[in-house]
């Protein structure tokens, strides 16, 4: 832990340089509600789509800028949601094996179907940040740099999207290339300033035991669950604008690894490692994105591999997008594919409605499931109050 302590020391030293006069402390309170409506879904196999899913988030952010330019920030987000009962925290079982082992990254298994129909509420985010000339330090509950630096396809759906879905009407959306190994576990993160278009970062998570709304690394869907500690994430993000042609190219590469402190030597390994890569190309109104992720899942024979790609365009004050993806999970014995085609439009500040058609297909050696239908996603966001304290 010597490197994190040294980085914190450098940033704190920068923060207390001469000129202690400071800007006022600004505190902002925001609220966002999202409803995902899936009417008249067509389901085949042992699956039932949920007609209404929803999420409420309350965000508080406090920020102060010192005279020397160092920015101090504290942020917390309380989220409450009702997701598909078979997908609590993104975990899922697609079989009948009572002794199944849950994937350390995917959270999937060949165990029995989960059923948690409760509204779940969590403080998903609660961190303190120092941002100065030496870079950015975050300490607290937050995503790691591998997820924060992610690049990939753009979707008009923020929550019912294909890749790394937050609200899953079908319960079958298992494509996840957003590299979030540790979820909202307590961690330390450092990110360099962007230099010549490049930015690097590291996150260290002593115990990956969070029970988050979208990622719950300490909980799974099998009898044998992952027990990860000493997790490290390394990520690199690049962005470049070709001024003559107007093309902007963004790319990301990330790796993560963690020790499995308690594991079954018959099915699990003592380490879990994950790689990911993604890119986004944009020019004018058009954007193309693609991403890939591969993980050994912390299992002897349970690799997880997923990819997705999509095209988006803005025209007539409306956003359009199409994305497609596939996944294979050897531990859960499943193959899956899916796509989304949709459009979204804003109606005033903080009011967005998206309309899309979705399809999710999933199969294992014994069964197959598929679900398709229209999705309506309504997002309402607003600033509740803003304070300025001298």
C-alpha positions as CSV (number, residue, x, y, z in Angstrom):
1,X,0.0,0.0,0.0
2,X,3.0,2.3,-0.1
3,X,2.2,3.6,-3.6
4,X,-1.4,4.7,-2.8
5,X,-0.1,6.4,0.4
6,X,2.5,8.3,-1.6
7,X,0.0,9.4,-4.2
8,X,-2.4,10.6,-1.5
9,X,0.5,12.5,0.1
10,X,1.4,14.2,-3.2
11,X,-2.1,15.4,-3.8
12,X,-2.7,16.6,-0.3
13,X,0.6,18.5,-0.5
14,X,-0.6,20.1,-3.7
15,X,-3.9,21.0,-2.0
16,X,-2.3,22.9,0.8
17,X,0.1,24.9,-1.3
18,X,0.2,28.7,-0.6
19,X,-2.8,30.8,-1.3
20,X,-5.2,29.1,1.1
21,X,-8.1,31.4,0.0
22,X,-10.7,29.1,-1.5
23,X,-13.9,29.2,-3.5
24,X,-17.2,28.7,-1.8
25,X,-18.3,25.1,-1.0
26,X,-21.0,24.1,-3.5
27,X,-23.5,21.4,-2.5
28,X,-26.0,20.0,-5.0
29,X,-28.9,17.5,-4.5
30,X,-30.3,15.7,-7.6
31,X,-33.0,13.1,-8.2
32,X,-33.6,10.7,-11.1
33,X,-36.4,8.3,-11.8
34,X,-36.3,5.7,-14.5
35,X,-39.2,3.4,-15.5
36,X,-38.8,0.5,-18.0
37,X,-42.1,-0.7,-19.4
38,X,-42.2,-3.9,-21.5
39,X,-45.8,-4.4,-22.7
40,X,-46.9,-7.5,-24.7
41,X,-43.6,-9.3,-24.5
42,X,-43.4,-12.6,-26.3
43,X,-41.6,-15.2,-24.1
44,X,-40.6,-18.8,-25.0
45,X,-39.1,-21.3,-22.6
46,X,-39.3,-21.1,-18.8
47,X,-39.1,-17.3,-18.6
48,X,-41.5,-14.5,-17.9
49,X,-40.8,-10.9,-18.7
50,X,-41.5,-8.2,-16.2
51,X,-43.9,-5.5,-17.5
52,X,-42.7,-2.7,-15.2
53,X,-39.3,-2.1,-13.7
54,X,-38.1,1.1,-12.0
55,X,-35.2,2.8,-10.3
56,X,-35.0,5.9,-8.1
57,X,-31.6,7.5,-7.4
58,X,-30.7,10.4,-5.0
59,X,-27.4,12.1,-5.6
60,X,-25.5,14.5,-3.3
61,X,-22.3,16.2,-4.4
62,X,-20.2,18.7,-2.6
63,X,-17.3,20.4,-4.3
64,X,-14.7,23.0,-3.4
65,X,-11.9,24.5,-5.6
66,X,-8.8,25.8,-3.8
67,X,-7.0,28.9,-5.1
68,X,-4.2,26.7,-6.5
69,X,-6.7,24.9,-8.7
70,X,-7.0,21.7,-6.7
71,X,-10.6,20.4,-6.7
72,X,-12.0,18.6,-3.6
73,X,-15.2,16.6,-4.1
74,X,-17.4,14.3,-2.1
75,X,-20.2,12.3,-3.8
76,X,-22.8,9.9,-2.7
77,X,-25.6,8.1,-4.6
78,X,-28.5,6.2,-3.0
79,X,-30.3,4.0,-5.5
80,X,-33.4,1.9,-5.1
81,X,-34.7,-0.4,-7.8
82,X,-37.0,-3.2,-8.7
83,X,-35.3,-5.4,-11.2
84,X,-36.3,-8.8,-12.6
85,X,-36.6,-11.2,-9.6
86,X,-34.4,-13.8,-11.3
87,X,-31.5,-11.3,-11.7
88,X,-30.7,-9.7,-8.3
89,X,-27.4,-7.8,-8.7
90,X,-26.9,-9.2,-12.1
91,X,-26.6,-12.8,-10.8
92,X,-28.6,-15.6,-12.3
93,X,-29.0,-19.4,-12.3
94,X,-29.9,-21.2,-15.5
95,X,-30.1,-24.9,-14.4
96,X,-30.9,-27.3,-11.6
97,X,-27.5,-28.1,-10.2
98,X,-27.8,-27.6,-6.4
99,X,-23.9,-27.8,-6.1
100,X,-23.2,-25.4,-9.0
101,X,-20.3,-22.9,-8.7
102,X,-21.0,-19.2,-9.4
103,X,-18.6,-17.4,-11.8
104,X,-16.4,-14.9,-10.0
105,X,-16.9,-12.2,-12.7
106,X,-20.2,-13.2,-14.4
107,X,-22.2,-14.1,-11.3
108,X,-23.9,-16.8,-13.4
109,X,-24.2,-20.5,-12.7
110,X,-26.0,-23.7,-13.7
111,X,-27.8,-23.6,-10.4
112,X,-31.5,-23.1,-9.8
113,X,-33.3,-19.9,-10.8
114,X,-33.1,-17.1,-8.3
115,X,-36.3,-15.4,-7.0
116,X,-35.8,-12.1,-5.2
117,X,-38.8,-9.9,-5.9
118,X,-38.0,-7.3,-3.3
119,X,-37.2,-3.6,-3.9
120,X,-33.5,-3.3,-3.2
121,X,-31.8,-0.1,-2.0
122,X,-28.1,0.6,-1.7
123,X,-25.6,3.3,-1.3
124,X,-23.8,2.4,-4.6
125,X,-21.5,5.4,-4.5
126,X,-19.8,7.2,-1.5
127,X,-16.3,8.5,-2.1
128,X,-14.0,11.5,-1.5
129,X,-11.9,12.8,-4.4
130,X,-8.9,15.0,-4.8
131,X,-8.2,16.2,-8.3
132,X,-5.1,18.2,-9.0
133,X,-2.1,18.6,-11.3
134,X,-0.7,15.2,-10.3
135,X,-3.9,13.4,-11.2
136,X,-7.1,12.2,-9.4
137,X,-7.4,10.2,-6.3
138,X,-10.7,8.6,-5.1
139,X,-11.3,6.7,-1.8
140,X,-14.6,5.0,-1.0
141,X,-17.4,3.1,-2.6
142,X,-17.1,3.5,-6.4
143,X,-16.5,1.7,-9.6
144,X,-12.9,0.9,-10.4
145,X,-10.9,2.4,-13.3
146,X,-11.5,-0.6,-15.5
147,X,-15.2,0.2,-15.6
148,X,-14.8,4.0,-15.5
149,X,-12.5,3.9,-18.6
150,X,-14.9,1.7,-20.6
151,X,-15.5,2.5,-24.3
152,X,-18.0,0.7,-26.5
153,X,-21.3,1.0,-28.3
154,X,-23.7,3.9,-27.6
155,X,-27.3,3.1,-26.8
156,X,-30.5,5.2,-26.6
157,X,-31.4,3.0,-23.6
158,X,-29.6,3.9,-20.4
159,X,-31.0,1.1,-18.1
160,X,-32.5,-1.5,-20.4
161,X,-29.5,-1.5,-22.7
162,X,-28.1,-4.7,-24.2
163,X,-24.6,-4.6,-22.7
164,X,-24.2,-4.4,-18.9
165,X,-28.0,-3.9,-18.4
166,X,-29.2,-2.2,-15.2
167,X,-32.9,-3.1,-15.5
168,X,-33.5,-6.4,-17.4
169,X,-37.2,-7.0,-18.4
170,X,-36.5,-10.5,-19.8
171,X,-34.1,-11.7,-17.1
172,X,-32.0,-13.1,-20.0
173,X,-29.6,-10.2,-20.7
174,X,-26.2,-11.6,-19.7
175,X,-23.9,-9.7,-22.1
176,X,-21.4,-7.7,-20.0
177,X,-18.3,-6.1,-21.4
178,X,-18.1,-3.3,-18.9
179,X,-15.2,-4.4,-16.8
180,X,-16.6,-4.2,-13.2
181,X,-14.9,-6.9,-11.2
182,X,-15.4,-5.5,-7.7
183,X,-18.7,-3.5,-7.9
184,X,-19.3,-0.8,-5.3
185,X,-16.8,-2.3,-2.9
186,X,-14.6,0.1,-0.8
187,X,-11.5,0.9,-2.9
188,X,-8.7,3.3,-3.7
189,X,-8.3,4.6,-7.2
190,X,-5.7,6.8,-8.9
191,X,-6.0,8.2,-12.4
192,X,-3.3,10.2,-14.2
193,X,-4.1,13.5,-16.0
194,X,-4.7,13.0,-19.7
195,X,-1.4,13.5,-21.4
196,X,-1.2,13.6,-25.3
197,X,-4.7,12.0,-25.3
198,X,-3.7,9.1,-22.9
199,X,-4.8,8.5,-19.4
200,X,-3.9,5.6,-17.1
201,X,-5.4,4.4,-13.8
202,X,-5.2,1.9,-11.0
203,X,-7.7,0.7,-8.5
204,X,-7.0,-1.4,-5.4
205,X,-9.9,-3.2,-3.5
206,X,-8.9,-5.0,-0.3
207,X,-12.2,-6.9,0.0
208,X,-14.5,-7.4,-3.0
209,X,-17.6,-8.2,-1.0
210,X,-20.2,-5.6,-2.0
211,X,-23.9,-6.6,-2.5
212,X,-24.7,-4.0,-5.2
213,X,-27.7,-3.5,-7.3
214,X,-25.9,-4.3,-10.6
215,X,-22.9,-6.1,-9.4
216,X,-22.6,-8.3,-6.2
217,X,-19.1,-9.9,-6.3
218,X,-19.6,-11.4,-2.8
219,X,-22.8,-13.1,-3.7
220,X,-23.7,-15.3,-6.6
221,X,-26.2,-17.8,-7.9
222,X,-24.5,-21.1,-6.9
223,X,-23.8,-23.2,-3.8
224,X,-20.1,-22.2,-4.0
225,X,-19.6,-18.4,-4.2
226,X,-16.5,-16.4,-5.1
227,X,-14.5,-14.9,-2.2
228,X,-12.2,-12.3,-3.7
229,X,-9.6,-10.1,-2.0
230,X,-6.6,-7.9,-2.9
231,X,-8.1,-7.0,-6.2
232,X,-6.1,-4.8,-8.6
233,X,-7.4,-3.1,-11.7
234,X,-5.2,-1.4,-14.4
235,X,-6.7,0.6,-17.2
236,X,-5.6,2.8,-20.1
237,X,-7.8,5.1,-22.1
238,X,-6.9,7.1,-25.2
239,X,-8.8,9.8,-27.1
240,X,-7.7,11.6,-30.3
241,X,-9.4,14.0,-32.7
242,X,-8.3,14.0,-36.3
243,X,-9.1,17.6,-37.1
244,X,-8.8,17.4,-40.9
245,X,-11.4,14.6,-41.2
246,X,-13.4,15.3,-38.0
247,X,-13.1,11.7,-36.8
248,X,-12.7,11.2,-33.0
249,X,-11.2,7.8,-31.9
250,X,-11.5,6.6,-28.3
251,X,-10.1,3.3,-27.0
252,X,-9.7,1.5,-23.7
253,X,-7.7,-1.5,-22.5
254,X,-8.0,-3.0,-19.0
255,X,-6.9,-5.9,-16.8
256,X,-7.9,-7.0,-13.4
257,X,-6.9,-9.7,-11.0
258,X,-7.8,-10.8,-7.5
259,X,-6.9,-13.6,-5.0
260,X,-9.6,-16.1,-4.2
261,X,-9.1,-16.3,-0.4
262,X,-11.4,-19.4,0.0
263,X,-12.0,-21.7,-3.0
264,X,-13.0,-25.2,-3.9
265,X,-9.9,-26.8,-5.6
266,X,-12.2,-29.1,-7.6
267,X,-13.9,-26.3,-9.4
268,X,-12.2,-23.0,-8.6
269,X,-8.7,-21.5,-8.9
270,X,-6.8,-19.4,-6.4
271,X,-6.8,-16.4,-8.7
272,X,-9.2,-14.6,-11.1
273,X,-8.1,-12.6,-14.1
274,X,-10.1,-10.6,-16.6
275,X,-9.1,-8.6,-19.7
276,X,-11.2,-6.1,-21.7
277,X,-10.9,-3.8,-24.7
278,X,-13.2,-1.3,-26.4
279,X,-13.4,1.5,-28.9
280,X,-15.7,4.2,-30.1
281,X,-15.4,6.0,-33.4
282,X,-17.5,9.1,-34.1
283,X,-17.8,11.7,-36.8
284,X,-20.6,14.3,-37.0
285,X,-23.9,12.6,-36.2
286,X,-22.6,9.0,-36.4
287,X,-21.0,6.9,-33.7
288,X,-19.7,3.3,-33.9
289,X,-18.6,1.3,-30.9
290,X,-17.5,-2.2,-30.0
291,X,-16.2,-3.9,-26.9
292,X,-14.9,-7.3,-25.8
293,X,-14.3,-8.9,-22.4
294,X,-12.8,-12.2,-21.4
295,X,-12.5,-13.7,-17.9
296,X,-11.4,-17.0,-16.5
297,X,-14.2,-16.4,-13.9
298,X,-11.9,-17.9,-11.1
299,X,-13.0,-21.4,-12.3
300,X,-11.0,-24.3,-13.7
301,X,-13.2,-24.7,-16.7
302,X,-15.6,-21.8,-16.6
303,X,-14.4,-19.0,-18.9
304,X,-16.7,-16.1,-19.7
305,X,-16.4,-14.2,-23.0
306,X,-18.7,-11.5,-24.3
307,X,-18.7,-8.9,-27.1
308,X,-21.0,-6.3,-28.4
309,X,-21.0,-3.7,-31.2
310,X,-23.4,-1.0,-32.3
311,X,-24.1,2.0,-34.5
312,X,-25.8,5.3,-33.4
313,X,-26.9,8.4,-35.1
314,X,-28.5,11.7,-34.1
315,X,-31.0,13.3,-36.6
316,X,-34.1,15.4,-36.4
317,X,-33.4,16.1,-32.7
318,X,-33.7,12.3,-32.1
319,X,-31.1,9.7,-31.1
320,X,-31.2,6.3,-32.9
321,X,-29.1,3.2,-32.1
322,X,-28.7,-0.5,-33.0
323,X,-26.5,-2.9,-31.1
324,X,-25.9,-6.6,-31.1
325,X,-23.9,-8.9,-28.9
326,X,-23.0,-12.4,-27.9
327,X,-21.7,-14.2,-24.8
328,X,-20.5,-17.7,-23.8
329,X,-20.2,-18.8,-20.2
330,X,-18.5,-22.2,-19.9
331,X,-19.2,-22.3,-16.1
332,X,-22.9,-21.7,-16.4
333,X,-23.0,-23.8,-19.6
334,X,-24.8,-21.1,-21.6
335,X,-24.7,-19.3,-24.9
336,X,-26.6,-16.1,-25.5
337,X,-27.2,-13.4,-28.0
338,X,-29.3,-10.3,-28.2
339,X,-30.0,-7.0,-29.9
340,X,-31.7,-3.6,-29.4
341,X,-33.1,-1.2,-32.0
342,X,-34.4,2.1,-30.7
343,X,-34.9,5.8,-30.7
344,X,-34.9,8.4,-27.9
345,X,-35.9,12.1,-27.7
346,X,-35.7,14.7,-25.0
347,X,-38.8,16.7,-24.1
348,X,-37.4,19.6,-22.0
349,X,-34.6,19.5,-19.4
350,X,-34.3,16.2,-17.7
351,X,-37.1,14.5,-19.6
352,X,-36.3,11.7,-22.0
353,X,-38.4,8.9,-23.6
354,X,-36.8,6.0,-25.4
355,X,-38.7,3.5,-27.5
356,X,-36.9,0.3,-28.6
357,X,-37.4,-3.3,-29.8
358,X,-35.4,-5.9,-27.9
359,X,-34.6,-9.6,-28.4
360,X,-32.7,-11.9,-26.0
361,X,-31.9,-15.6,-26.7
362,X,-30.2,-17.9,-24.3
363,X,-29.6,-21.7,-24.3
364,X,-27.8,-24.5,-22.4
365,X,-27.6,-28.2,-23.3
366,X,-31.0,-28.9,-21.8
367,X,-33.1,-25.8,-22.5
368,X,-33.5,-22.7,-24.6
369,X,-35.2,-19.4,-23.7
370,X,-36.0,-16.3,-25.8
371,X,-37.8,-13.1,-25.2
372,X,-38.7,-10.2,-27.5
373,X,-40.9,-7.2,-27.5
374,X,-41.2,-3.4,-27.2
375,X,-39.4,-1.5,-24.4
376,X,-40.4,2.0,-23.3
377,X,-37.8,3.7,-21.1
378,X,-38.9,7.0,-19.4
379,X,-36.2,9.1,-17.5
380,X,-37.0,12.1,-15.4
381,X,-34.2,13.9,-13.6
382,X,-34.1,17.2,-11.7
383,X,-32.0,19.3,-9.4
384,X,-33.6,19.4,-6.0
385,X,-31.5,22.1,-4.4
386,X,-28.2,23.8,-4.6
387,X,-26.3,25.4,-1.7
388,X,-23.3,27.8,-1.7
389,X,-21.5,28.0,1.6
390,X,-18.7,30.6,2.1
